[in-house]
Amino acid sequence: MRLHVSGFVLAALAALCPSANSLPAAEPAPRPNIVLIMSDDMGWSDLGCYGGEIPTPNLDALATGGLRFTQFYNTARCCPTRAALLTGLYPHQAGIGHMMEDKGRDAYRGELSRSCVTIAEALKPAGYSAYATGKWHVTKATDPKSDADRHNWPLQRGFDRFYGTIHGAGSFWDPSSLVRDNRLITAFNDTDYKPAGAYYYTDAISDHAARFIADHKQRAADRPFFLYVAYTAAHWPMHARDTDIAKHRGRYEAGYDATRLARLAKQRQLGLLDPRWTPTPTVGDWSTVKNREFETRCMEVYAAMVASMDEGIGRIVAALKKQGQFENTLVLYLQDNGGCAELMGRAGEFKPRADKPTLEPLSPDFLQHGSTPRQTRDGFPVRQGYGVMPGPADTYIGYGREWANVSNTPFREYKHWVHEGGISTPLIAHWPRGIAAAQHEKLTHTPAHLIDLMATCVDLAGAKYPAERDGKPIKPMEGVSLAAAFRGEPVARKNPIFWEHEGNRAVRDGRWKLVSKFRGEWELYDMDTDRTETRDVAAANGAKARELAAAYDAWAARAGVVPWGELNPPAAAKKAKAAKQGLE
């Protein structure tokens, strides 16, 4: 028997049971919280998920549940990177074309420009709260005489809360220029934070980030938030707890080359090292090292600093989960420059540790102005010299060029320079509600830069980047949103990426990179086949080299770049002499 159904009934059934094509689209994820985490003076290969042996389980877990970018770039130096990250501009456009000194040019004021906005300032009109912990380093004012001197402190640049240091480096046991919101404090007179054990700056940064997450849930649960976490790990001085250092004892006794070879093998296994690339040579011969105990100790302390940071990131993740915020929080992790080859504290003779204080102890309210203090707060002289074992508060040592070369495996050069070792950083992106499971653990090879983070945050927050403030124009963003990469789609970049720092300059356009050291000739590399920059093909591709050089010159004129030798003759001459002596 046939069943006859009227058109009216069919229409009614269709209304009750719509076809798959007519089903409403899935609701997009609500605007995410954004947690932007940056470490200091670390190389591309230091994290476990980028080839390193240092235990970083929390960052590795974020990478497993998210994306890893393989060609993400910083600006090769601390405060220029912070300026670019915070503003979405190249550092010269943000007023920090070099460091914190005022060189008499708008691009080199050593102060964050008022012709730009920070991510916090851009997101606030869209309803975001904003918090920051850690290293600020985009202003000279570390000892303000009036409120006007705080004009570039975090609360004056869009953040609601801040705990951290204003200047660029200092003791992990007693950080100088330490600030809570708008008030200078010290680790010893701060009544608002009392750690269970000895004060350690990395822990304080992590603990305050977790505290801000909890406080936000109590005070503004209906608003999304932006949290900027800027660690000073693993910048010199090499400071860590004895118990943390002990966890890494023996790990580096085989030396530079053995550690680097192990990292190369792991990078190949992880798919990070293209077989077409020729790894650069290891710097340093372990067989000729006179004080292996000292060199080993330097890397043990460095590893302890990185591992302590990773543990703190684990506490931040735990805070997000506890407050029910983890699923819809975009966590981004990156580094401010490559491994640091500076010889901080490694020259001169060994100085034994004092048995008792030899200087008058500092008062609890004493403000240390310099990044290298003369003494500890309890009266012990701060020691430097080859063989001084780093870790304790009375030492001020860097880990040296050889270990920096290991950190930057497999690339050339270091912090300061714009070859790949100086500018390459991991970028981990984790967002359960916004990065599909199909994308997890994937490597994203699209070239990207710090300037893209502002554009990404504005895009995901549904914010409107301002054209002016107080009637004055704001420089437009230079970057592009990376949100497409989170969906597995191409990133629509139209312009090349540019660098300049101390006369070291570069431009990256697709597979091609043109780069030179200060007073050096342009070199051209095919990043697809030779990202380690071992085969200069400028002579064979003259037209491409000239095209990129012209693009660089046009950008430099637009961004306000001044030739380094013209801008800073004494320092430029000193660097040229150092290069001739083989120090670069």
Order of alpha helices (4+ residues) and beta strands (2+ residues): alpha-beta-alpha-beta-alpha-alpha-beta-beta-beta-beta-alpha-beta-alpha-alpha-alpha-beta-alpha-alpha-beta-beta-beta-alpha-beta-beta-alpha-beta-beta-beta-beta-alpha-alpha-alpha
